[in-house]
Amino acid sequence: MGAGVGAVAVAGKGFKAGNYYNRTATVATLSRAELKHATKIDNIDGLLTLASAERRWSLDETSKLQAWERYNAIPDGDLLLLRCLKDSKCEPLACANVAMLSDLHREVLLRQPARNLTQVNHVVGDISEQVMIRHFESTGWARIEGQVGRSGIDGLFVKRNADGVVREVLAVESKYNTSALQPTNHGQQMSRVWVEKKLQNLRERQPDEATYRKVEELVNGGYYRARLWTMRVDQEEIQIALQRVRSASDKVDELIDDPGTRVSVPSEVIRISTPKDSFEKTIVQAYQHALRGLGPAP
């Protein structure tokens, strides 16, 4: 288990990690650059010792050991711990627990460490939705607003004929990780009844909008496509599953190929550092743009 929490004694002053010792450092003044002088294990030892000396938390020895183990199990765990300690609203154990869920959870917390599980899940869901929207827009679909407030269709897309009239409709629900379609008062998400209800809400808000009238006409006739987009980020990979939701049965099944439907299927696995083609680059750029929206990288 390495040196272990509490193995470094600095007499309540400065930051010591391995052979590196900054006698005047405090949690407030420490930077990412100072973590480069030692290993993650030594950095976490030093940060926990310094945090205790500065009374940054009220964890007992057992909880400190749990924190040590969890942050050591997280990529960039020493940096995340530093970010957490710098934010008075961040609870170290809760932060580590959420960060271990996926790379994207960790990336969110590196920028906004005080967020709780519900808040982080909301952010990662928004990021998945942003990436989904960018993918379909880049493949020829035009997005129209599909939500009333925060309720509605995550991705409502159309294609038009030469006269500008809507001729194709695509409805997409975006999920992150293992989230599934949920039951509602109007049937399961993405069921035909549910899609029709969401369109009715949109038409009530914009009764004179010709686009929604045409979309509603096509959907009510069963002339639309429904897809479930599920994204996960882990091991420096963006993992995407695009599945079909059958309007007749509401069943979700694998979409190995989508011939003739003009719905481009993204790569299932995209290496963030080495996207293979323009489509993969679009996904990576959308993902990185969404992260930048949370604040600067630490």
Disulfide bonds with the S-S distance in Angstrom:
Cys84-Cys90 2.10
